[in-house]
Amino acid sequence: MCLAVPGRVLGVEERDGTRMATVDFGGVVKEVCLEYLPDLRVGEYAIVHVGFALQRLDEESARRTLELFENLGMLQEEFGDPWEQAARSGDEEPAREAGR
C-alpha cells in the first residue's frame, strides 16, 4: 500500500537542479522532492506521496495523522524493514519498492 503520509522537513537542499528535503515521518527519515511545494521550509509539515511533497499541513494535523497511522500499524507497513516483511509473508526477497 502507498499512503500519503505527513512529515516534518528537517533540511532542504538543491540537488542537480531539483529542490529536495530530508523529511521525518514519525521517526523514519526519507528524501523527498519539493518540486510541487518549492517554498516549503525547514520545520514545516507536508503530505508526501511516492516521494513528492504534495500539500502543506499544520503541525497538529500532521501529529494526529502520524499517531493514528502508528496505532493502526500503517507506518510499519509503509516504512518497515522489507526483509522482515518478506520473511513474514514467506517471500524469499523483499519488494524492490522498499526504498520509497
C-alpha positions as CSV (number, residue, x, y, z in Angstrom):
1,M,0.0,0.0,0.0
2,C,1.2,3.5,-0.7
3,L,0.0,6.1,1.8
4,A,0.1,9.8,1.6
5,V,2.0,10.4,4.9
6,P,2.6,13.7,6.8
7,G,6.2,14.5,7.5
8,R,8.3,17.3,9.1
9,V,11.0,18.9,7.0
10,L,14.4,18.6,8.6
11,G,16.5,20.1,5.9
12,V,16.3,21.5,2.3
13,E,18.9,21.5,-0.4
14,E,19.1,21.7,-4.2
15,R,20.4,18.6,-5.9
16,D,21.1,18.6,-9.6
17,G,18.7,21.4,-10.1
18,T,15.9,19.8,-8.1
19,R,14.8,21.1,-4.7
20,M,14.9,18.2,-2.2
21,A,14.2,17.8,1.5
22,T,15.1,15.4,4.3
23,V,11.7,14.6,5.9
24,D,10.9,12.9,9.2
25,F,7.8,10.6,9.2
26,G,7.5,9.9,12.9
27,G,11.0,8.6,13.3
28,V,11.6,7.4,9.7
29,V,13.7,9.8,7.7
30,K,13.4,9.9,3.9
31,E,14.4,12.1,1.0
32,V,11.5,13.9,-0.7
33,C,11.2,16.0,-3.8
34,L,9.8,19.6,-3.3
35,E,9.0,20.4,-6.9
36,Y,5.3,20.8,-6.1
37,L,6.0,22.8,-3.0
38,P,9.2,24.8,-3.7
39,D,8.7,27.2,-0.9
40,L,8.4,24.6,1.8
41,R,10.8,25.3,4.7
42,V,12.6,23.5,7.5
43,G,10.2,22.9,10.4
44,E,7.0,22.8,8.2
45,Y,4.9,19.8,7.6
46,A,3.7,18.4,4.3
47,I,1.7,15.4,3.0
48,V,4.1,13.2,1.0
49,H,3.1,10.6,-1.5
50,V,5.6,8.4,-3.5
51,G,8.5,10.7,-2.7
52,F,6.8,14.0,-3.5
53,A,5.6,16.7,-1.1
54,L,2.1,17.5,-2.3
55,Q,0.4,19.7,0.3
56,R,1.4,21.8,3.2
57,L,-0.1,20.7,6.5
58,D,-0.3,22.2,10.0
59,E,1.6,20.6,12.8
60,E,-1.4,19.5,14.9
61,S,-3.0,17.7,11.9
62,A,0.3,16.1,11.0
63,R,0.9,14.8,14.5
64,R,-2.7,13.4,14.8
65,T,-2.4,11.6,11.5
66,L,1.0,10.1,12.3
67,E,-0.3,8.9,15.7
68,L,-3.3,7.3,14.0
69,F,-1.2,5.6,11.3
70,E,1.2,4.4,14.1
71,N,-1.7,3.0,16.2
72,L,-3.1,1.2,13.1
73,G,0.3,-0.2,12.3
74,M,0.3,1.6,9.0
75,L,3.6,3.3,9.4
76,Q,5.4,0.0,10.0
77,E,3.6,-1.4,6.9
78,E,4.6,1.6,4.8
79,F,8.2,2.1,6.1
80,G,9.0,-1.1,7.9
81,D,12.0,-3.4,7.2
82,P,11.5,-5.0,3.8
83,W,13.4,-8.1,4.8
84,E,11.3,-8.6,7.8
85,Q,8.1,-8.1,5.8
86,A,9.3,-10.6,3.2
87,A,10.0,-13.2,6.0
88,R,6.6,-12.7,7.4
89,S,4.9,-13.1,4.0
90,G,7.0,-16.1,3.0
91,D,8.7,-14.3,0.1
92,E,12.4,-15.0,-0.5
93,E,13.3,-11.5,-1.4
94,P,11.8,-8.1,-0.3
95,A,9.9,-6.0,-2.7
96,R,12.1,-3.8,-4.9
97,E,10.0,-0.8,-4.0
98,A,11.2,-0.9,-0.4
99,G,13.3,2.3,-0.9
100,R,10.3,4.5,-1.2
